[in-house]
């Protein structure tokens, strides 16, 4: 089994983070009322980001 380069793992990690952020932002804008009613982990994370 060939060894994966660190750059490959970094790209994979960045892709996962960007995908999660896009999903969070879309959820935040599409369902703001639902997010406020049930403060999920994503909503709390988005609130922390907005405070920055």
PDB file with one MODEL, atoms N, CA, C and O in Angstrom:
MODEL        1
ATOM      1  N   UNK A   1       0.852  -1.204   0.000  1.00  0.00           N
ATOM      2  CA  UNK A   1       0.000   0.000   0.000  1.00  0.00           C
ATOM      3  C   UNK A   1       0.882   1.247   0.000  1.00  0.00           C
ATOM      4  O   UNK A   1       1.694   1.421   0.909  1.00  0.00           O
ATOM      5  N   UNK A   2       0.740   2.109  -0.993  1.00  0.00           N
ATOM      6  CA  UNK A   2       1.598   3.306  -1.059  1.00  0.00           C
ATOM      7  C   UNK A   2       1.279   4.282   0.066  1.00  0.00           C
ATOM      8  O   UNK A   2       0.134   4.410   0.500  1.00  0.00           O
ATOM      9  N   UNK A   3       2.312   4.961   0.522  1.00  0.00           N
ATOM     10  CA  UNK A   3       2.136   5.935   1.611  1.00  0.00           C
ATOM     11  C   UNK A   3       1.525   7.220   1.056  1.00  0.00           C
ATOM     12  O   UNK A   3       1.958   7.734   0.025  1.00  0.00           O
ATOM     13  N   UNK A   4       0.514   7.729   1.755  1.00  0.00           N
ATOM     14  CA  UNK A   4      -0.127   8.973   1.334  1.00  0.00           C
ATOM     15  C   UNK A   4       0.719  10.159   1.777  1.00  0.00           C
ATOM     16  O   UNK A   4       1.259  10.173   2.883  1.00  0.00           O
ATOM     17  N   UNK A   5       0.827  11.135   0.917  1.00  0.00           N
ATOM     18  CA  UNK A   5       1.621  12.316   1.261  1.00  0.00           C
ATOM     19  C   UNK A   5       0.856  13.200   2.248  1.00  0.00           C
ATOM     20  O   UNK A   5      -0.375  13.210   2.244  1.00  0.00           O
ATOM     21  N   UNK A   6       1.578  13.941   3.091  1.00  0.00           N
ATOM     22  CA  UNK A   6       0.902  14.851   4.036  1.00  0.00           C
ATOM     23  C   UNK A   6       0.043  15.886   3.324  1.00  0.00           C
ATOM     24  O   UNK A   6      -0.994  16.303   3.839  1.00  0.00           O
ATOM     25  N   UNK A   7       0.479  16.299   2.136  1.00  0.00           N
ATOM     26  CA  UNK A   7      -0.280  17.293   1.380  1.00  0.00           C
ATOM     27  C   UNK A   7      -1.657  16.748   1.013  1.00  0.00           C
ATOM     28  O   UNK A   7      -2.647  17.480   1.035  1.00  0.00           O
ATOM     29  N   UNK A   8      -1.715  15.469   0.676  1.00  0.00           N
ATOM     30  CA  UNK A   8      -2.996  14.835   0.342  1.00  0.00           C
ATOM     31  C   UNK A   8      -3.950  14.896   1.531  1.00  0.00           C
ATOM     32  O   UNK A   8      -5.122  15.237   1.373  1.00  0.00           O
ATOM     33  N   UNK A   9      -3.446  14.565   2.727  1.00  0.00           N
ATOM     34  CA  UNK A   9      -4.290  14.588   3.928  1.00  0.00           C
ATOM     35  C   UNK A   9      -4.713  16.006   4.257  1.00  0.00           C
ATOM     36  O   UNK A   9      -5.837  16.234   4.705  1.00  0.00           O
ATOM     37  N   UNK A  10      -3.810  16.969   4.037  1.00  0.00           N
ATOM     38  CA  UNK A  10      -4.144  18.375   4.299  1.00  0.00           C
ATOM     39  C   UNK A  10      -5.268  18.829   3.371  1.00  0.00           C
ATOM     40  O   UNK A  10      -6.203  19.501   3.804  1.00  0.00           O
ATOM     41  N   UNK A  11      -5.172  18.461   2.099  1.00  0.00           N
ATOM     42  CA  UNK A  11      -6.224  18.824   1.141  1.00  0.00           C
ATOM     43  C   UNK A  11      -7.553  18.178   1.519  1.00  0.00           C
ATOM     44  O   UNK A  11      -8.604  18.814   1.442  1.00  0.00           O
ATOM     45  N   UNK A  12      -7.500  16.915   1.927  1.00  0.00           N
ATOM     46  CA  UNK A  12      -8.711  16.203   2.320  1.00  0.00           C
ATOM     47  C   UNK A  12      -9.350  16.875   3.534  1.00  0.00           C
ATOM     48  O   UNK A  12     -10.567  17.046   3.592  1.00  0.00           O
ATOM     49  N   UNK A  13      -8.511  17.255   4.506  1.00  0.00           N
ATOM     50  CA  UNK A  13      -9.002  17.901   5.725  1.00  0.00           C
ATOM     51  C   UNK A  13      -9.617  19.257   5.408  1.00  0.00           C
ATOM     52  O   UNK A  13     -10.688  19.590   5.916  1.00  0.00           O
ATOM     53  N   UNK A  14      -8.940  20.047   4.563  1.00  0.00           N
ATOM     54  CA  UNK A  14      -9.452  21.367   4.194  1.00  0.00           C
ATOM     55  C   UNK A  14     -10.772  21.236   3.434  1.00  0.00           C
ATOM     56  O   UNK A  14     -11.693  22.028   3.636  1.00  0.00           O
ATOM     57  N   UNK A  15     -10.856  20.237   2.564  1.00  0.00           N
ATOM     58  CA  UNK A  15     -12.087  20.011   1.806  1.00  0.00           C
ATOM     59  C   UNK A  15     -13.240  19.684   2.751  1.00  0.00           C
ATOM     60  O   UNK A  15     -14.357  20.166   2.566  1.00  0.00           O
ATOM     61  N   UNK A  16     -12.963  18.859   3.768  1.00  0.00           N
ATOM     62  CA  UNK A  16     -13.994  18.483   4.737  1.00  0.00           C
ATOM     63  C   UNK A  16     -14.449  19.701   5.539  1.00  0.00           C
ATOM     64  O   UNK A  16     -15.646  19.887   5.761  1.00  0.00           O
ATOM     65  N   UNK A  17     -13.495  20.532   5.974  1.00  0.00           N
ATOM     66  CA  UNK A  17     -13.829  21.729   6.757  1.00  0.00           C
ATOM     67  C   UNK A  17     -14.649  22.706   5.916  1.00  0.00           C
ATOM     68  O   UNK A  17     -15.646  23.249   6.394  1.00  0.00           O
ATOM     69  N   UNK A  18     -14.236  22.931   4.668  1.00  0.00           N
ATOM     70  CA  UNK A  18     -14.963  23.858   3.793  1.00  0.00           C
ATOM     71  C   UNK A  18     -16.375  23.347   3.523  1.00  0.00           C
ATOM     72  O   UNK A  18     -17.332  24.121   3.515  1.00  0.00           O
ATOM     73  N   UNK A  19     -16.497  22.044   3.303  1.00  0.00           N
ATOM     74  CA  UNK A  19     -17.815  21.462   3.066  1.00  0.00           C
ATOM     75  C   UNK A  19     -18.722  21.630   4.277  1.00  0.00           C
ATOM     76  O   UNK A  19     -19.904  21.943   4.139  1.00  0.00           O
ATOM     77  N   UNK A  20     -18.162  21.420   5.462  1.00  0.00           N
ATOM     78  CA  UNK A  20     -18.952  21.574   6.688  1.00  0.00           C
ATOM     79  C   UNK A  20     -19.371  23.025   6.883  1.00  0.00           C
ATOM     80  O   UNK A  20     -20.501  23.298   7.287  1.00  0.00           O
ATOM     81  N   UNK A  21     -18.468  23.955   6.597  1.00  0.00           N
ATOM     82  CA  UNK A  21     -18.790  25.377   6.749  1.00  0.00           C
ATOM     83  C   UNK A  21     -19.876  25.792   5.768  1.00  0.00           C
ATOM     84  O   UNK A  21     -20.801  26.518   6.135  1.00  0.00           O
ATOM     85  N   UNK A  22     -19.771  25.337   4.520  1.00  0.00           N
ATOM     86  CA  UNK A  22     -20.791  25.674   3.527  1.00  0.00           C
ATOM     87  C   UNK A  22     -22.149  25.108   3.947  1.00  0.00           C
ATOM     88  O   UNK A  22     -23.171  25.785   3.832  1.00  0.00           O
ATOM     89  N   UNK A  23     -22.154  23.867   4.433  1.00  0.00           N
ATOM     90  CA  UNK A  23     -23.391  23.235   4.893  1.00  0.00           C
ATOM     91  C   UNK A  23     -23.989  24.016   6.061  1.00  0.00           C
ATOM     92  O   UNK A  23     -25.204  24.206   6.131  1.00  0.00           O
ATOM     93  N   UNK A  24     -23.130  24.469   6.979  1.00  0.00           N
ATOM     94  CA  UNK A  24     -23.604  25.234   8.141  1.00  0.00           C
ATOM     95  C   UNK A  24     -24.200  26.568   7.715  1.00  0.00           C
ATOM     96  O   UNK A  24     -25.259  26.967   8.200  1.00  0.00           O
ATOM     97  N   UNK A  25     -23.510  27.258   6.799  1.00  0.00           N
ATOM     98  CA  UNK A  25     -23.983  28.572   6.344  1.00  0.00           C
ATOM     99  C   UNK A  25     -25.315  28.424   5.605  1.00  0.00           C
ATOM    100  O   UNK A  25     -26.230  29.223   5.803  1.00  0.00           O
ATOM    101  N   UNK A  26     -25.421  27.402   4.755  1.00  0.00           N
ATOM    102  CA  UNK A  26     -26.672  27.184   4.011  1.00  0.00           C
ATOM    103  C   UNK A  26     -27.807  26.886   4.985  1.00  0.00           C
ATOM    104  O   UNK A  26     -28.905  27.423   4.842  1.00  0.00           O
ATOM    105  N   UNK A  27     -27.545  26.030   5.978  1.00  0.00           N
ATOM    106  CA  UNK A  27     -28.572  25.722   6.979  1.00  0.00           C
ATOM    107  C   UNK A  27     -28.961  26.973   7.750  1.00  0.00           C
ATOM    108  O   UNK A  27     -30.136  27.189   8.048  1.00  0.00           O
ATOM    109  N   UNK A  28     -27.968  27.796   8.071  1.00  0.00           N
ATOM    110  CA  UNK A  28     -28.219  29.002   8.873  1.00  0.00           C
ATOM    111  C   UNK A  28     -29.114  29.980   8.115  1.00  0.00           C
ATOM    112  O   UNK A  28     -29.995  30.609   8.701  1.00  0.00           O
ATOM    113  N   UNK A  29     -28.879  30.103   6.791  1.00  0.00           N
ATOM    114  CA  UNK A  29     -29.678  31.054   6.006  1.00  0.00           C
ATOM    115  C   UNK A  29     -31.020  30.468   5.566  1.00  0.00           C
ATOM    116  O   UNK A  29     -32.009  31.193   5.457  1.00  0.00           O
ATOM    117  N   UNK A  30     -31.056  29.159   5.314  1.00  0.00           N
ATOM    118  CA  UNK A  30     -32.291  28.542   4.828  1.00  0.00           C
ATOM    119  C   UNK A  30     -33.308  28.352   5.953  1.00  0.00           C
ATOM    120  O   UNK A  30     -34.506  28.560   5.758  1.00  0.00           O
ATOM    121  N   UNK A  31     -32.823  27.955   7.130  1.00  0.00           N
ATOM    122  CA  UNK A  31     -33.738  27.682   8.246  1.00  0.00           C
ATOM    123  C   UNK A  31     -33.322  28.456   9.497  1.00  0.00           C
ATOM    124  O   UNK A  31     -32.938  27.844  10.494  1.00  0.00           O
ATOM    125  N   UNK A  32     -33.390  29.794   9.465  1.00  0.00           N
ATOM    126  CA  UNK A  32     -32.965  30.562  10.647  1.00  0.00           C
ATOM    127  C   UNK A  32     -33.882  30.358  11.843  1.00  0.00           C
ATOM    128  O   UNK A  32     -33.415  30.311  12.981  1.00  0.00           O
ATOM    129  N   UNK A  33     -35.200  30.234  11.593  1.00  0.00           N
ATOM    130  CA  UNK A  33     -36.143  30.083  12.706  1.00  0.00           C
ATOM    131  C   UNK A  33     -35.934  28.734  13.403  1.00  0.00           C
ATOM    132  O   UNK A  33     -35.965  28.650  14.631  1.00  0.00           O
ATOM    133  N   UNK A  34     -35.721  27.683  12.606  1.00  0.00           N
ATOM    134  CA  UNK A  34     -35.525  26.361  13.184  1.00  0.00           C
ATOM    135  C   UNK A  34     -34.229  26.329  14.003  1.00  0.00           C
ATOM    136  O   UNK A  34     -34.170  25.694  15.056  1.00  0.00           O
ATOM    137  N   UNK A  35     -33.195  27.017  13.510  1.00  0.00           N
ATOM    138  CA  UNK A  35     -31.923  27.032  14.207  1.00  0.00           C
ATOM    139  C   UNK A  35     -32.053  27.753  15.542  1.00  0.00           C
ATOM    140  O   UNK A  35     -31.415  27.366  16.521  1.00  0.00           O
ATOM    141  N   UNK A  36     -32.875  28.798  15.585  1.00  0.00           N
ATOM    142  CA  UNK A  36     -33.054  29.541  16.835  1.00  0.00           C
ATOM    143  C   UNK A  36     -33.874  28.734  17.838  1.00  0.00           C
ATOM    144  O   UNK A  36     -33.628  28.795  19.043  1.00  0.00           O
ATOM    145  N   UNK A  37     -34.848  27.980  17.336  1.00  0.00           N
ATOM    146  CA  UNK A  37     -35.685  27.181  18.236  1.00  0.00           C
ATOM    147  C   UNK A  37     -34.872  26.058  18.882  1.00  0.00           C
ATOM    148  O   UNK A  37     -34.938  25.847  20.093  1.00  0.00           O
ATOM    149  N   UNK A  38     -34.112  25.349  18.062  1.00  0.00           N
ATOM    150  CA  UNK A  38     -33.297  24.254  18.580  1.00  0.00           C
ATOM    151  C   UNK A  38     -31.827  24.585  18.350  1.00  0.00           C
ATOM    152  O   UNK A  38     -31.300  24.328  17.268  1.00  0.00           O
ATOM    153  N   UNK A  39     -31.156  25.154  19.354  1.00  0.00           N
ATOM    154  CA  UNK A  39     -29.743  25.528  19.179  1.00  0.00           C
ATOM    155  C   UNK A  39     -28.853  24.293  19.085  1.00  0.00           C
ATOM    156  O   UNK A  39     -28.421  23.745  20.099  1.00  0.00           O
ATOM    157  N   UNK A  40     -28.587  23.868  17.862  1.00  0.00           N
ATOM    158  CA  UNK A  40     -27.742  22.703  17.651  1.00  0.00           C
ATOM    159  C   UNK A  40     -26.276  23.107  17.739  1.00  0.00           C
ATOM    160  O   UNK A  40     -25.951  24.278  17.938  1.00  0.00           O
ATOM    161  N   UNK A  41     -25.403  22.124  17.590  1.00  0.00           N
ATOM    162  CA  UNK A  41     -23.966  22.396  17.623  1.00  0.00           C
ATOM    163  C   UNK A  41     -23.581  23.332  16.485  1.00  0.00           C
ATOM    164  O   UNK A  41     -22.736  24.212  16.652  1.00  0.00           O
ATOM    165  N   UNK A  42     -24.205  23.137  15.327  1.00  0.00           N
ATOM    166  CA  UNK A  42     -23.910  23.989  14.173  1.00  0.00           C
ATOM    167  C   UNK A  42     -24.312  25.430  14.442  1.00  0.00           C
ATOM    168  O   UNK A  42     -23.577  26.356  14.099  1.00  0.00           O
ATOM    169  N   UNK A  43     -25.479  25.624  15.055  1.00  0.00           N
ATOM    170  CA  UNK A  43     -25.954  26.978  15.338  1.00  0.00           C
ATOM    171  C   UNK A  43     -25.034  27.673  16.332  1.00  0.00           C
ATOM    172  O   UNK A  43     -24.722  28.854  16.181  1.00  0.00           O
ATOM    173  N   UNK A  44     -24.602  26.935  17.345  1.00  0.00           N
ATOM    174  CA  UNK A  44     -23.688  27.521  18.332  1.00  0.00           C
ATOM    175  C   UNK A  44     -22.372  27.904  17.673  1.00  0.00           C
ATOM    176  O   UNK A  44     -21.794  28.950  17.964  1.00  0.00           O
ATOM    177  N   UNK A  45     -21.907  27.027  16.771  1.00  0.00           N
ATOM    178  CA  UNK A  45     -20.659  27.312  16.064  1.00  0.00           C
ATOM    179  C   UNK A  45     -20.799  28.556  15.201  1.00  0.00           C
ATOM    180  O   UNK A  45     -19.901  29.398  15.168  1.00  0.00           O
ATOM    181  N   UNK A  46     -21.928  28.676  14.499  1.00  0.00           N
ATOM    182  CA  UNK A  46     -22.151  29.840  13.644  1.00  0.00           C
ATOM    183  C   UNK A  46     -22.245  31.114  14.474  1.00  0.00           C
ATOM    184  O   UNK A  46     -21.744  32.158  14.057  1.00  0.00           O
ATOM    185  N   UNK A  47     -22.877  31.045  15.641  1.00  0.00           N
ATOM    186  CA  UNK A  47     -22.984  32.226  16.501  1.00  0.00           C
ATOM    187  C   UNK A  47     -21.604  32.680  16.961  1.00  0.00           C
ATOM    188  O   UNK A  47     -21.334  33.879  17.034  1.00  0.00           O
ATOM    189  N   UNK A  48     -20.722  31.715  17.273  1.00  0.00           N
ATOM    190  CA  UNK A  48     -19.357  32.067  17.674  1.00  0.00           C
ATOM    191  C   UNK A  48     -18.628  32.738  16.517  1.00  0.00           C
ATOM    192  O   UNK A  48     -17.893  33.707  16.712  1.00  0.00           O
ATOM    193  N   UNK A  49     -18.837  32.214  15.307  1.00  0.00           N
ATOM    194  CA  UNK A  49     -18.180  32.794  14.126  1.00  0.00           C
ATOM    195  C   UNK A  49     -18.689  34.208  13.886  1.00  0.00           C
ATOM    196  O   UNK A  49     -17.901  35.100  13.570  1.00  0.00           O
ATOM    197  N   UNK A  50     -19.996  34.430  14.032  1.00  0.00           N
ATOM    198  CA  UNK A  50     -20.543  35.772  13.788  1.00  0.00           C
ATOM    199  C   UNK A  50     -20.026  36.762  14.824  1.00  0.00           C
ATOM    200  O   UNK A  50     -19.856  37.942  14.518  1.00  0.00           O
ATOM    201  N   UNK A  51     -19.770  36.290  16.060  1.00  0.00           N
ATOM    202  CA  UNK A  51     -19.268  37.197  17.103  1.00  0.00           C
ATOM    203  C   UNK A  51     -17.863  37.690  16.777  1.00  0.00           C
ATOM    204  O   UNK A  51     -17.489  38.797  17.165  1.00  0.00           O
ATOM    205  N   UNK A  52     -17.082  36.878  16.067  1.00  0.00           N
ATOM    206  CA  UNK A  52     -15.741  37.311  15.668  1.00  0.00           C
ATOM    207  C   UNK A  52     -15.860  38.482  14.709  1.00  0.00           C
ATOM    208  O   UNK A  52     -14.848  39.006  14.246  1.00  0.00           O
TER     209      UNK A  52
ENDMDL
END
